[in-house]
């Protein structure tokens, strides 16, 4: 079982910061179900203003539209927890920031809100850069609300590492 402790998330954030700094890149986050937890982990690291540009917390559909330019039709057709929405969130975060890489997260942390198609623990991720294809991933996490969110932050940060290494190493 993976470690999703505060210490683990701090080490992972530090690794993200070191890699982004070495590449002279900056990160933007677009978060829904994690409520800014990725941004919190990044900004817990001293000196993170060098590599963490900003974070958007877009918990409501209205916020997704206003802050990240998510199309209302996308939300209506596919829902907030979908590949289509998370891709638009990742793209919108880049367009509304000065960062070169984005991570977007939207999901159902629970304990309520799930459905047969999208049960509690369903979380979509997207990572985008200014000059590459968007990478997406869907996870179905087990555990309570806190554990779903911790796992989501972990996956999001690991994905930033992978996307950065793919595009700039």
C-alpha positions as CSV (number, residue, x, y, z in Angstrom):
1,X,0.0,0.0,0.0
2,X,1.3,3.5,-0.9
3,X,2.0,6.1,1.7
4,X,-0.3,9.1,1.4
5,X,0.9,10.8,4.6
6,X,1.6,14.5,4.9
7,X,5.4,13.7,4.9
8,X,5.0,11.7,1.7
9,X,3.1,14.5,0.0
10,X,5.7,17.0,1.1
11,X,8.6,14.9,-0.3
12,X,6.7,14.5,-3.6
13,X,6.0,18.3,-3.7
14,X,9.7,19.0,-3.1
15,X,10.6,16.6,-5.9
16,X,8.2,18.4,-8.3
17,X,9.7,21.7,-7.3
18,X,13.2,20.6,-7.8
19,X,12.4,19.2,-11.3
20,X,10.5,22.3,-12.4
21,X,13.1,24.6,-11.1
22,X,15.9,22.7,-12.9
23,X,13.8,23.1,-16.1
24,X,12.9,26.7,-15.5
25,X,9.2,25.8,-15.6
26,X,6.2,26.7,-13.5
27,X,3.0,24.8,-12.6
28,X,-0.6,25.8,-12.3
29,X,-3.3,23.6,-10.7
30,X,-7.0,23.4,-11.4
31,X,-8.7,21.6,-8.6
32,X,-12.2,20.6,-7.8
33,X,-12.6,17.6,-5.4
34,X,-9.2,18.3,-3.8
35,X,-10.2,21.8,-2.9
36,X,-6.7,23.3,-3.4
37,X,-4.8,20.6,-1.7
38,X,-2.2,20.3,-4.5
39,X,-1.6,24.1,-4.3
40,X,-1.3,23.8,-0.5
41,X,1.3,21.0,-0.8
42,X,3.2,23.0,-3.4
43,X,3.2,26.2,-1.4
44,X,4.2,24.4,1.8
45,X,7.6,24.2,0.2
46,X,9.8,27.2,0.9
47,X,10.7,29.0,-2.3
48,X,7.8,27.5,-4.3
49,X,7.0,30.8,-5.8
50,X,9.9,30.1,-8.2
51,X,8.0,27.1,-9.7
52,X,4.3,27.3,-8.6
53,X,2.5,30.0,-10.6
54,X,-1.0,29.7,-9.2
55,X,-3.9,27.5,-8.3
56,X,-7.5,27.6,-9.2
57,X,-10.1,26.0,-6.9
58,X,-13.2,25.4,-9.1
59,X,-15.5,23.4,-7.0
60,X,-18.7,24.5,-8.6
61,X,-19.6,24.2,-12.3
62,X,-20.0,28.0,-12.3
63,X,-16.4,28.4,-11.1
64,X,-15.2,25.9,-13.7
65,X,-16.8,28.1,-16.4
66,X,-15.7,31.5,-15.0
67,X,-12.2,30.6,-13.9
68,X,-11.2,28.0,-16.4
69,X,-13.4,28.6,-19.5
70,X,-15.0,25.2,-19.3
71,X,-17.8,25.1,-21.8
72,X,-21.3,24.9,-20.2
73,X,-22.3,22.4,-22.9
74,X,-19.4,20.1,-21.8
75,X,-20.6,20.2,-18.2
76,X,-24.2,19.5,-19.3
77,X,-23.4,16.7,-21.7
78,X,-20.6,14.9,-19.8
79,X,-20.8,16.2,-16.2
80,X,-18.2,17.8,-14.0
81,X,-16.5,14.4,-13.4
82,X,-15.5,13.5,-16.9
83,X,-12.5,13.3,-19.2
84,X,-13.9,16.1,-21.3
85,X,-14.3,18.5,-18.4
86,X,-10.9,17.7,-16.8
87,X,-9.2,18.4,-20.2
88,X,-10.9,21.7,-20.5
89,X,-9.9,22.5,-16.9
90,X,-6.2,21.7,-17.7
91,X,-6.3,23.8,-20.9
92,X,-8.1,26.7,-19.2
93,X,-5.6,26.7,-16.3
94,X,-2.8,27.2,-18.8
95,X,-4.6,29.9,-20.8
96,X,-5.4,31.8,-17.6
97,X,-1.9,31.7,-16.1
98,X,1.8,32.1,-17.1
99,X,2.6,28.5,-16.3
100,X,4.0,25.9,-18.8
101,X,2.4,22.8,-17.2
102,X,-1.0,22.3,-15.6
103,X,-2.6,19.6,-13.5
104,X,-6.4,19.4,-13.3
105,X,-8.5,17.2,-10.9
106,X,-12.2,16.6,-10.7
107,X,-13.9,13.8,-8.9
108,X,-16.3,12.4,-6.3
109,X,-14.6,12.3,-3.0
110,X,-17.8,11.2,-1.1
111,X,-19.3,10.1,1.0
112,X,-22.3,11.1,-1.2
113,X,-22.6,12.2,-4.8
114,X,-21.8,9.0,-6.5
115,X,-23.9,7.1,-9.1
116,X,-23.7,3.7,-10.9
117,X,-21.7,5.3,-13.7
118,X,-19.6,7.4,-11.5
119,X,-19.3,5.9,-8.0
120,X,-17.7,7.6,-5.0
121,X,-13.9,7.5,-5.5
122,X,-14.1,8.3,-9.2
123,X,-11.5,10.9,-10.0
124,X,-10.3,12.3,-13.4
125,X,-6.9,13.8,-13.9
126,X,-5.4,15.8,-16.8
127,X,-1.9,17.2,-17.3
128,X,-1.2,19.7,-20.1
129,X,1.7,21.6,-21.3
130,X,1.9,24.5,-23.7
131,X,3.2,22.4,-26.5
132,X,2.1,18.8,-26.1
133,X,-1.0,16.5,-26.0
134,X,-3.1,16.4,-22.8
135,X,-2.5,13.3,-20.7
136,X,-5.6,12.0,-18.9
137,X,-6.2,9.3,-16.3
138,X,-9.2,8.1,-14.4
139,X,-8.9,6.4,-11.0
140,X,-11.4,4.7,-8.8
141,X,-10.1,5.1,-5.3
142,X,-11.2,3.3,-2.2
143,X,-11.5,4.8,1.3
144,X,-13.2,7.7,3.0
145,X,-13.3,11.3,1.7
146,X,-9.9,12.2,3.1
147,X,-8.2,9.1,1.7
148,X,-9.8,9.7,-1.8
149,X,-8.4,13.3,-1.7
150,X,-5.0,12.3,-0.4
151,X,-4.6,9.6,-3.1
152,X,-5.8,12.2,-5.7
153,X,-3.1,14.7,-4.6
154,X,-0.5,12.0,-4.8
155,X,-1.5,10.9,-8.3
156,X,-1.6,14.5,-9.4
157,X,1.9,15.3,-8.2
158,X,3.3,12.1,-9.6
159,X,1.7,12.9,-13.0
160,X,3.4,16.4,-13.0
161,X,6.7,14.6,-12.5
162,X,6.0,12.2,-15.4
163,X,4.7,14.9,-17.8
164,X,7.7,17.1,-17.1
165,X,10.2,14.3,-17.6
166,X,8.4,13.3,-20.9
167,X,8.4,16.8,-22.3
168,X,11.6,18.4,-21.0
169,X,14.2,15.7,-20.3
